[in-house]
Structures are given as C-alpha cells and as structure tokens.
C-alpha cells in the first residue's frame, strides 16, 4: 500500500483537496482493477476510459485519475475520489514509475523513423557478447536471455512497460534499451523513466495518419531530448533534417552531445572503403583516431546504425577496441535486410521497410549485390498514411528492375485501391493480389545473378485483413517454396 500524497504533486493535492488515501496500484484497464486501485481514465488513441468508469468502481477502484476537462462528465455520477490533472496520461506514467523500484546502470531510449529497431538490436547484442546482462524492449518484443515475448506496441503502455522493467531488474539486468516510438512519446508512455542516453537515428515521413503533420511528428521525437533525459548523453545523427533542433533540445537538459555524420564537426565519421561478397570494410573515425572494422551487415544505412550502437557503448564506458573486436559477430535483426537464401547465384532478402526513406535506403544498399536484375515485392498498409503510397511507387520505379505490387496489411481498406495508388506511380509493375502468390511468382522467375527483395513486413508473422490477424510469414513462404528449413 502506498499513500496517495506520495504519488501526486502537492499543487494538485492543495488545489483539489485530495485526501491521503492508501492505494495498491494503478491501471488504465478497468478489467485489471482490484480493490484499492486507481483507475486512470485515458482518452484518445482508441481509448475512452469514460466508458469504463462504472466497471472500474465495481471492481474496487478507490480513485479516478482524469483530465481536468473531463471532470464534469463523471463528478456528479460517482462517490469515489477524483484526481484531476491537466494531462492524465502523463501523470499516469509518472505514478506507474513511483509504484515500483528498479535501478539499472543505463537506461537508453532510441527514437527515429527508421533504424531504431536495428540500433536497439545491435546495442543489446553487443553488450551481451561482452558479457554484461542486458535487455531490449521494442518492435521485436522483449529480448533477454530468460525472457522473450512479443509486444503489441513498439513502446508498450506505461504500466506494461514498467512491469516489464521490474521483471528485468529482478533478473539482474544491468542495461535496458527501449525503442521510443512517436506514439509512445506523444502519449507520455515513457514519462517518469530517467534515461541517461537518448538517441535519434533518422527522421522522415511516417505516421501522418496519427500526427497532424510532419512538424507534429518531429515535436513528439524532440520530447525525448528536452524533457525525458537529464544530464546524460544525446547521440544525434546528422542525417536528421534540421538535426540542430535536436541539439538545441538536448542543450535544454544539459546533455552531452555526440554527433554521427561526415561533416567537419561530426564526432563519429565513417566510410565504406570496400565491399566484399560476405562483408563490408569500414573506416571509422572518432576523437581523431581512425580504425578499420569489418561487418557482415550490408548497406550504408545499416553501417550508420552500427556506428550509432558503437557510440552508445562507448558512452556507457566500454573501450573502443573491445567493442570493435566483436563487431564481426553481429547479425542483422530479424526482418531487417535479412538474407533468407544465397546459393551464389540468386539471393532473397526480406526487410521491414514501410516508409519512402527506408525503401530507398534498402534498395540502394542491396544494389551492389545485384549482378543482373533486382526484383522487388512491395505493398502498403491500409488505414495508414495514404500519402506514402505514391512516394513509394516512385522510388520502386526508380531503383528496382522488376516490381511486383501486392498486399501488405490492408486492414479495413480495399486492397485493390491500395495497390492502384502505388501502381499509378510505377506503371511497369506487375499486380498480384495474394502476397504468397506474388512471392511464388518472383521466385519462379529469378535467374542466376538476380536478387529478390520483399519489403513491408519483415519479422511479422501475420496479415491483418478486415480485423482478423491471419498467420502469414514472408520468411516461411520463401523457405517452403525453395525447400529449406
């Protein structure tokens, strides 16, 4: 049991004369309410907690945490304590953190339109290779040696996220890497966590079905730097449009600033000096010291992600030579330019690319490995940012040789309409509705020296169609068709 006055700000206690009740927990899910719990009445992003107030009270809620503007809608109907605040989501996250005690050597947050999953994966695995207990939370789920599970969200809801942190702390984990999505930042899911290293990998168009515009999307990312980290380290990629805005945001919180790029002032610089069949040779410069490393990863953008991960480990206190000595052991994350088949004459890759910037990067990265034709299988998700479709069609048209337009996750939208919006901008493409049929067609047409790239779903093992999640995996389909396990 915790006294309420230790969980909420004094100004709210005084303004609303909040009684000092004892409480056992907090949740935004009325079904999880137990006797003595606070019910967080959250609204927006497919939630309307107002609909579940009565259920929460029946289940034992002793208080409601609610936005001030919504107080009138419940005040006259209930007899339990109300805790009004300007942003209930924000205080909900902060209270979740106060209920539990956990302490890590490092808590790292990585944001970016593309690259955050790869950077989280590389960072977590490098730390583990070096023998330190580490875990990551993000798009690929929770990854730790004794805990591995999928997430519904890249950045989980606050109580789920904090409960996961506590589990990992109890397993003696020393370092946590968390992917910070724009939704998670905008909805305050990460508030109350004291990050000591914050990172931005890239910034381009995405999630404009949720954010009002690109400026609003960028603002969500900036929160990580000016509000959620104090006196730690900010690692900023100079490929980010107006990256100096992130530098200024970091200065507000007195963060040490580390930049990655190829300008004269960049702290970390790199260039690919040779591409071998199975690895890339990279010259890396940091603090006026140049070294050469070899990596099995392909493409400049994945090397940029790798350098970002190396910079994180250096700021954690690892020696540069120690880190660079184990780089060769790293493999790509599941579904990120993942090679499924290579028999020296035909290669098949899958990748999660689902934004224009990511699609262009992956096509450019794979081109040096193409001896003849580059086949591309592409679709776009339904009920999402429709403006991306034309852009991705143009990019496909410019950078691939043979294009097959198919379905991704159409959700509740007409899949034929989605395909048409892409095809209008790559008129020489082939339309094959069924994703499995599209993969079968492409594989059957591959010739010696060709490369097939299948984008959009990467690690996902389902297709979302009309509210149903149907089992589907690009990787499994490929393996079945080519007869490998």
C-alpha positions, 0 to 999 in steps of 0.5 A, spaced: 500 500 500 502 506 498 499 513 500 496 517 495 500 524 497 506 520 495 504 519 488 501 526 486 504 533 486 502 537 492 499 543 487 494 538 485 493 535 492 492 543 495 488 545 489 483 539 489 483 537 496 485 530 495 485 526 501 491 521 503 488 515 501 492 508 501 492 505 494 495 498 491 496 500 484 494 503 478 491 501 471 488 504 465 484 497 464 478 497 468 478 489 467 485 489 471 482 493 477 482 490 484 480 493 490 484 499 492 486 501 485 486 507 481 483 507 475 486 512 470 481 514 465 485 515 458 482 518 452 484 518 445 488 513 441 482 508 441 481 509 448 475 512 452 476 510 459 469 514 460 466 508 458 469 504 463 468 508 469 462 504 472 466 497 471 472 500 474 468 502 481 465 495 481 471 492 481 474 496 487 477 502 484 478 507 490 480 513 485 479 516 478 485 519 475 482 524 469 483 530 465 481 536 468 476 537 462 473 531 463 471 532 470 464 534 469 462 528 465 463 523 471 463 528 478 456 528 479 455 520 477 460 517 482 462 517 490 469 515 489 475 520 489 477 524 483 484 526 481 484 531 476 490 533 472 491 537 466 494 531 462 492 524 465 496 520 461 502 523 463 501 523 470 499 516 469 506 514 467 509 518 472 505 514 478 506 507 474 514 509 475 513 511 483 509 504 484 515 500 483 523 500 484 528 498 479 535 501 478 539 499 472 546 502 470 543 505 463 537 506 461 537 508 453 531 510 449 532 510 441 527 514 437 527 515 429 523 513 423 527 508 421 533 504 424 531 504 431 529 497 431 536 495 428 540 500 433 536 497 439 538 490 436 545 491 435 546 495 442 543 489 446 547 484 442 553 487 443 553 488 450 551 481 451 557 478 447 561 482 452 558 479 457 554 484 461 546 482 462 542 486 458 535 487 455 531 490 449 524 492 449 521 494 442 518 492 435 521 485 436 518 484 443 522 483 449 529 480 448 533 477 454 536 471 455 530 468 460 525 472 457 522 473 450 515 475 448 512 479 443 509 486 444 503 489 441 506 496 441 513 498 439 513 502 446 508 498 450 503 502 455 506 505 461 504 500 466 506 494 461 512 497 460 514 498 467 512 491 469 516 489 464 522 493 467 521 490 474 521 483 471 528 485 468 531 488 474 529 482 478 533 478 473 539 482 474 539 486 468 544 491 468 542 495 461 535 496 458 534 499 451 527 501 449 525 503 442 521 510 443 516 510 438 512 517 436 506 514 439 509 512 445 512 519 446 506 523 444 502 519 449 507 520 455 508 512 455 515 513 457 514 519 462 517 518 469 523 513 466 530 517 467 534 515 461 541 517 461 542 516 453 537 518 448 538 517 441 535 519 434 537 515 428 533 518 422 527 522 421 522 522 415 515 521 413 511 516 417 505 516 421 501 522 418 495 518 419 496 519 427 500 526 427 497 532 424 503 533 420 510 532 419 512 538 424 507 534 429 511 528 428 518 531 429 515 535 436 513 528 439 521 525 437 524 532 440 520 530 447 525 525 448 531 530 448 528 536 452 524 533 457 525 525 458 533 525 459 537 529 464 544 530 464 546 524 460 548 523 453 544 525 446 547 521 440 544 525 434 545 523 427 546 528 422 542 525 417 536 528 421 533 534 417 534 540 421 538 535 426 540 542 430 533 542 433 535 536 436 541 539 439 538 545 441 533 540 445 538 536 448 542 543 450 535 544 454 537 538 459 544 539 459 546 533 455 552 531 452 552 531 445 555 526 440 554 527 433 554 521 427 555 524 420 561 526 415 561 533 416 567 537 419 564 537 426 561 530 426 564 526 432 563 519 429 565 519 421 565 513 417 566 510 410 565 504 406 572 503 403 570 496 400 565 491 399 566 484 399 561 478 397 560 476 405 562 483 408 563 490 408 570 494 410 569 500 414 573 506 416 571 509 422 573 515 425 572 518 432 576 523 437 581 523 431 583 516 431 581 512 425 580 504 425 578 499 420 572 494 422 569 489 418 561 487 418 557 482 415 551 487 415 550 490 408 548 497 406 550 504 408 544 505 412 545 499 416 553 501 417 550 508 420 546 504 425 552 500 427 556 506 428 550 509 432 550 502 437 558 503 437 557 510 440 552 508 445 557 503 448 562 507 448 558 512 452 556 507 457 564 506 458 566 500 454 573 501 450 573 502 443 577 496 441 573 491 445 567 493 442 570 493 435 573 486 436 566 483 436 563 487 431 564 481 426 559 477 430 553 481 429 547 479 425 542 483 422 535 483 426 530 479 424 526 482 418 531 487 417 535 486 410 535 479 412 538 474 407 533 468 407 537 464 401 544 465 397 546 459 393 551 464 389 547 465 384 540 468 386 539 471 393 532 473 397 532 478 402 526 480 406 526 487 410 521 491 414 521 497 410 514 501 410 516 508 409 519 512 402 526 513 406 527 506 408 525 503 401 530 507 398 535 506 403 534 498 402 534 498 395 540 502 394 544 498 399 542 491 396 544 494 389 551 492 389 549 485 390 545 485 384 549 482 378 543 482 373 536 484 375 533 486 382 526 484 383 522 487 388 515 485 392 512 491 395 505 493 398 502 498 403 498 498 409 491 500 409 488 505 414 495 508 414 498 514 411 495 514 404 500 519 402 506 514 402 503 510 397 505 514 391 512 516 394 513 509 394 511 507 387 516 512 385 522 510 388 520 502 386 520 505 379 526 508 380 531 503 383 528 496 382 528 492 375 522 488 376 516 490 381 511 486 383 505 490 387 501 486 392 498 486 399 501 488 405 496 489 411 490 492 408 486 492 414 479 495 413 481 498 406 480 495 399 486 492 397 485 493 390 485 501 391 491 500 395 495 497 390 492 502 384 495 508 388 502 505 388 501 502 381 499 509 378 506 511 380 510 505 377 506 503 371 511 497 369 509 493 375 506 487 375 499 486 380 498 480 384 493 480 389 495 474 394 502 476 397 504 468 397 502 468 390 506 474 388 512 471 392 511 464 388 511 468 382 518 472 383 521 466 385 519 462 379 522 467 375 529 469 378 535 467 374 542 466 376 545 473 378 538 476 380 536 478 387 529 478 390 527 483 395 520 483 399 519 489 403 513 491 408 513 486 413 519 483 415 519 479 422 511 479 422 508 473 422 501 475 420 496 479 415 491 483 418 485 483 413 478 486 415 480 485 423 482 478 423 490 477 424 491 471 419 498 467 420 502 469 414 510 469 414 514 472 408 520 468 411 516 461 411 513 462 404 520 463 401 523 457 405 517 452 403 517 454 396 525 453 395 525 447 400 529 449 406 528 449 413 
